[in-house]
């Protein structure tokens, strides 16, 4: 239960669980306590840290890093659409081409060899 002075805030672990960034509240606590979350640029290691509307979170999601701004506080763990309505993604979608062969049939080389000196 939130303390009376924390009106308009929510615990960080509860927020991550409500917004579906963690499958359970205990997993959310583990991610926070491991130091993987930043709140307005500061590394957070306490899962009881209060989060307010307008703050920016940087957190790992799978193998990517997401930057989100909190628009509203969720009141429950609802559907994915309900959760996504509570925040705005600030990171651009990553568009990497993971193919090994181009459309023309040539191999993709991430670091092409420099041309030989003549």
HURAPE-V605063 format. One line per field, one symbol per residue. phi: phi as a letter, one per 20 degrees, with the letter a starting at -180 (. if undefined). A space follows every 50 residues. Layout:
# HURAPE-V605063
phi->???
This chain:
# HURAPE-V605063
phi->.ffffdfncbffffffffemecfbffffffffffneddclndfdcdfefe ddfnfdddbecmdddddcdfebefebedfffffffebcfdeffedddefe cffenefedfcffffffd
